[in-house]
Amino acid sequence: MEQVHGIGRRKRAVARVYLRPGTGQITINGKTSEDYFGKRTGYQDILKSPLVETQMLQQYDMIVTVRGGGTIGQVEAVRHGCARALERVNPAFRPALKSLGFLTRDAREKERKKYGQPKARKKFQFSKR
């Protein structure tokens, strides 16, 4: 096996995740995950969670290209893509990944702003008199 590919999405973020046999290094847009997302341990835990749950953290290197969205959207898109790639590596991982919700695409999107309002749902102040 050379490499396996998975695409993950969350809000406006799209992540292309490639898993290659290796030592567990994570590279995102040419940088390490700590350099790209910072040293926030919560982000690192979210990134690695599919690999940790399947005990594959030390067997694969993860090479990621991610675009669009914000920080959390990108982190969760990478997690989604990693889970999809792991499912291609071994279909026996599917029940574990599915039960944790890693294979489910979170379809929530930002609601559009409406005219006559300052934001999507917020209204301008109403004065009765």
Backbone bond lengths (Angstrom), bond angles and torsions (degrees), N, CA, C in turn:
res aa  C-N    CA-C-N  psi(-1)  N-CA   C-N-CA  omega(-1)  CA-C   N-CA-C  phi
1 M - - - 1.449 - - 1.524 109.39 -
2 E 1.321 116.60 125.32 1.454 119.37 179.44 1.518 111.19 -88.36
3 Q 1.329 116.79 -63.65 1.458 119.11 177.94 1.514 109.47 -155.14
4 V 1.331 115.24 154.81 1.464 121.87 -179.54 1.516 107.67 -122.29
5 H 1.315 116.13 145.11 1.456 122.54 -172.83 1.530 110.34 -117.60
6 G 1.326 116.52 140.62 1.462 121.83 173.71 1.515 109.69 -145.94
7 I 1.335 116.43 142.83 1.458 121.17 178.79 1.518 108.46 -111.62
8 G 1.332 115.69 131.12 1.453 121.10 178.28 1.515 110.33 -121.62
9 R 1.328 115.75 145.80 1.466 120.27 179.82 1.517 110.33 -134.46
10 R 1.348 114.31 148.28 1.458 121.33 174.22 1.515 107.17 -159.05
11 K 1.323 117.98 124.06 1.462 123.22 -173.80 1.528 109.17 50.78
12 R 1.325 118.79 -119.92 1.464 120.91 -179.73 1.527 112.70 -96.87
13 A 1.311 117.85 0.32 1.464 121.82 -176.48 1.536 110.44 -86.92
14 V 1.327 115.41 137.55 1.464 122.02 175.90 1.520 107.53 -128.15
15 A 1.339 116.04 126.82 1.464 120.92 -178.51 1.526 109.52 -120.86
16 R 1.330 115.26 130.55 1.464 121.16 172.40 1.519 106.55 -104.07
17 V 1.324 115.80 117.80 1.462 121.76 -173.52 1.522 108.79 -113.75
18 Y 1.333 115.35 128.15 1.458 121.96 177.06 1.519 108.04 -116.56
19 L 1.328 116.95 126.50 1.464 121.76 176.22 1.522 108.39 -105.15
20 R 1.336 115.79 127.05 1.454 122.14 176.87 1.520 108.50 -125.65
21 P 1.323 118.74 146.85 1.459 119.20 174.58 1.519 110.19 -57.54
22 G 1.320 115.87 134.43 1.464 118.85 -176.76 1.518 111.73 -176.03
23 T 1.336 114.78 -146.76 1.469 120.36 -172.77 1.515 113.83 -114.84
24 G 1.333 118.92 5.60 1.456 120.51 177.81 1.517 114.74 101.85
25 Q 1.336 118.15 16.62 1.457 120.12 178.24 1.530 109.81 -78.05
26 I 1.343 115.64 143.72 1.455 121.28 178.23 1.526 107.89 -119.20
27 T 1.340 116.00 120.56 1.459 122.25 179.41 1.519 108.34 -118.93
28 I 1.336 116.01 124.83 1.459 121.33 -179.24 1.520 108.39 -122.06
29 N 1.335 116.42 118.53 1.468 123.22 -178.23 1.529 111.78 49.12
30 G 1.316 116.78 41.37 1.459 122.01 176.77 1.517 115.34 82.63
31 K 1.338 118.11 2.25 1.460 122.18 178.94 1.522 109.39 -120.80
32 T 1.324 116.21 162.10 1.463 118.72 173.24 1.526 108.40 -70.40
33 S 1.325 116.38 159.85 1.464 119.45 -178.26 1.526 111.58 -63.46
34 E 1.358 117.58 -32.75 1.465 120.26 178.56 1.524 110.96 -68.09
35 D 1.342 116.81 -37.70 1.464 119.88 178.73 1.523 111.38 -71.28
36 Y 1.332 117.15 -37.89 1.459 120.37 -175.17 1.532 111.98 -75.74
37 F 1.336 116.82 -48.05 1.464 120.91 -176.48 1.522 113.47 -100.54
38 G 1.315 118.12 -2.93 1.458 120.08 -178.13 1.521 110.71 87.03
39 K 1.309 115.62 -179.09 1.462 120.72 -174.53 1.525 112.76 -90.82
40 R 1.329 118.26 16.03 1.455 120.59 -179.72 1.518 109.09 -66.94
41 T 1.318 116.60 116.31 1.470 120.42 -174.37 1.518 111.77 -65.58
42 G 1.307 117.36 -28.76 1.463 119.65 178.76 1.512 111.64 -61.99
43 Y 1.332 117.05 -41.12 1.461 120.54 178.77 1.527 110.61 -65.50
44 Q 1.322 116.53 -42.17 1.459 119.97 -179.33 1.535 110.67 -64.29
45 D 1.340 116.75 -38.91 1.467 120.42 178.66 1.525 111.03 -64.35
46 I 1.343 116.45 -41.65 1.463 119.92 179.25 1.524 110.16 -64.06
47 L 1.329 117.20 -43.25 1.467 121.34 -179.83 1.521 112.46 -59.10
48 K 1.321 115.08 -45.13 1.469 120.66 -172.82 1.525 113.70 -86.98
49 S 1.326 118.50 -8.55 1.462 120.81 -171.36 1.532 114.48 -56.98
50 P 1.353 121.72 -42.37 1.467 117.96 177.63 1.530 112.71 -63.66
51 L 1.342 116.85 -38.36 1.468 120.17 178.78 1.517 111.45 -68.57
52 V 1.330 116.88 -38.20 1.467 120.67 179.82 1.529 110.37 -67.07
53 E 1.329 117.08 -43.94 1.466 120.85 -177.48 1.528 112.64 -65.18
54 T 1.327 117.06 -28.38 1.463 120.25 179.22 1.532 112.35 -99.69
55 Q 1.323 117.97 6.84 1.466 124.24 -178.42 1.532 112.16 54.81
56 M 1.324 116.76 42.31 1.462 121.99 -179.77 1.526 112.09 -117.64
57 L 1.328 118.03 13.85 1.457 121.40 -173.87 1.519 112.27 -61.40
58 Q 1.325 118.63 -39.28 1.466 121.54 -177.40 1.533 113.27 -90.89
59 Q 1.353 117.90 -4.54 1.464 120.14 -177.20 1.524 113.83 -93.89
60 Y 1.337 118.04 -20.28 1.462 120.04 -173.38 1.521 111.88 -130.54
61 D 1.331 114.74 143.95 1.461 122.09 167.69 1.527 106.85 -94.74
62 M 1.325 116.31 142.80 1.454 121.20 -179.15 1.525 108.20 -114.13
63 I 1.329 116.13 118.86 1.459 122.32 176.35 1.520 106.42 -110.55
64 V 1.344 116.65 123.32 1.457 121.24 -170.69 1.527 110.09 -126.52
65 T 1.332 115.19 139.65 1.457 122.49 167.11 1.518 106.00 -119.45
66 V 1.338 116.77 118.88 1.460 120.18 -177.35 1.521 108.93 -128.20
67 R 1.338 115.58 139.35 1.465 121.97 -179.00 1.513 109.42 -138.82
68 G 1.318 115.80 152.34 1.457 122.07 172.59 1.508 113.32 78.50
69 G 1.318 115.25 165.85 1.457 121.42 175.12 1.509 113.75 72.57
70 G 1.304 114.86 -172.20 1.452 122.11 178.44 1.519 110.71 -103.50
71 T 1.302 115.66 -169.67 1.465 120.67 -174.28 1.528 112.10 -64.03
72 I 1.325 117.23 -52.77 1.468 120.10 -177.99 1.528 110.64 -64.39
73 G 1.331 117.10 -40.27 1.460 119.97 177.66 1.513 111.66 -60.12
74 Q 1.333 116.87 -40.64 1.457 120.16 178.92 1.520 111.31 -68.41
75 V 1.331 117.51 -41.79 1.464 120.50 179.54 1.528 110.11 -60.46
76 E 1.324 116.59 -45.86 1.461 119.39 -177.83 1.527 111.67 -72.59
77 A 1.327 118.22 -28.75 1.467 120.67 174.40 1.525 110.31 -66.89
78 V 1.331 117.16 -39.30 1.466 120.71 177.10 1.530 110.11 -64.24
79 R 1.329 116.94 -42.18 1.466 120.36 178.03 1.527 110.67 -60.75
80 H 1.329 117.34 -43.67 1.457 121.76 179.52 1.528 111.17 -62.89
81 G 1.337 116.91 -44.39 1.461 120.47 178.93 1.517 112.66 -66.02
82 C 1.319 116.75 -37.85 1.468 121.21 178.19 1.525 110.39 -64.11
83 A 1.326 116.65 -42.77 1.470 120.24 179.28 1.525 110.95 -63.68
84 R 1.331 116.43 -40.24 1.467 119.31 178.59 1.527 111.27 -65.84
85 A 1.326 117.01 -38.58 1.467 120.24 178.63 1.534 110.36 -67.46
86 L 1.330 117.14 -40.94 1.470 120.21 178.39 1.527 111.26 -63.11
87 E 1.314 116.29 -34.73 1.462 119.49 177.90 1.529 110.56 -64.74
88 R 1.337 116.76 -34.94 1.464 119.81 176.26 1.521 111.73 -71.35
89 V 1.343 116.88 -32.81 1.460 120.15 178.27 1.522 110.24 -62.68
90 N 1.339 115.49 -48.44 1.460 120.58 -177.50 1.525 108.28 -145.67
91 P 1.332 119.07 107.90 1.467 121.06 -179.99 1.531 113.66 -60.61
92 A 1.323 118.27 -15.27 1.464 120.77 177.82 1.532 112.12 -70.22
93 F 1.340 116.94 -16.21 1.467 120.55 177.62 1.525 112.35 -75.99
94 R 1.328 117.64 -15.88 1.462 121.07 -172.98 1.528 113.96 -55.05
95 P 1.343 121.17 -48.42 1.475 118.69 -178.01 1.526 113.36 -60.18
96 A 1.329 117.20 -40.55 1.466 120.14 -179.73 1.526 110.93 -66.69
97 L 1.328 117.06 -45.13 1.457 120.98 -179.64 1.521 111.42 -67.71
98 K 1.330 116.96 -37.70 1.462 121.26 -179.56 1.525 111.15 -67.94
99 S 1.329 116.93 -40.07 1.467 119.56 -178.36 1.533 111.89 -67.54
100 L 1.327 117.19 -27.62 1.463 121.12 177.36 1.528 112.35 -86.16
101 G 1.328 117.49 -5.89 1.459 121.71 177.49 1.515 114.58 82.30
102 F 1.323 118.41 14.87 1.458 120.99 -177.49 1.526 112.42 -77.23
103 L 1.319 118.55 -22.59 1.463 121.14 -178.77 1.525 112.49 -92.21
104 T 1.316 117.32 -7.70 1.458 121.27 -178.26 1.522 109.69 -85.70
105 R 1.313 116.85 126.63 1.462 122.24 178.76 1.529 107.19 -79.02
106 D 1.321 116.81 121.69 1.460 121.74 178.63 1.528 107.38 -77.18
107 A 1.328 117.50 107.02 1.461 122.32 -169.89 1.524 113.52 -84.95
108 R 1.323 118.11 1.01 1.461 119.19 -177.99 1.527 110.64 -67.51
109 E 1.314 115.47 132.48 1.461 122.27 179.10 1.516 108.87 -125.90
110 K 1.323 116.08 164.46 1.456 121.39 177.04 1.520 108.88 -69.93
111 E 1.335 116.01 134.00 1.462 120.54 179.34 1.527 109.55 -78.12
112 R 1.312 116.47 142.32 1.459 120.30 -176.89 1.520 111.19 -72.90
113 K 1.328 114.70 152.48 1.459 121.40 175.32 1.527 108.36 -74.87
114 K 1.346 115.90 139.61 1.458 120.89 177.46 1.530 110.22 -102.00
115 Y 1.309 116.39 149.15 1.460 120.39 177.12 1.531 109.44 -68.26
116 G 1.309 115.78 149.13 1.461 120.55 -177.92 1.517 112.96 81.74
117 Q 1.338 116.90 4.59 1.456 121.90 179.72 1.528 107.58 -136.75
118 P 1.350 117.17 151.40 1.462 118.23 179.52 1.529 113.47 -75.74
119 K 1.351 117.10 -27.26 1.465 121.48 179.69 1.524 108.07 -140.56
120 A 1.307 117.18 -167.74 1.460 120.37 -175.39 1.530 112.22 -63.15
121 R 1.328 117.59 -44.02 1.464 120.38 -178.16 1.520 113.87 -121.10
122 K 1.317 116.48 -20.16 1.460 120.34 -179.30 1.526 109.57 -67.26
123 K 1.339 116.23 142.33 1.453 121.55 178.34 1.518 109.35 -111.52
124 F 1.345 115.76 155.89 1.441 119.92 172.19 1.522 109.23 -67.18
125 Q 1.318 117.21 155.04 1.460 120.79 -177.66 1.531 109.87 -61.53
126 F 1.327 114.77 135.10 1.464 121.44 -178.35 1.516 109.34 -100.87
127 S 1.309 116.50 129.07 1.457 121.20 176.92 1.525 108.67 -116.91
128 K 1.320 115.65 119.32 1.463 119.65 -176.97 1.524 110.97 -73.04
129 R 1.329 117.67 -36.66 1.476 121.88 179.99 1.504 110.88 -128.39
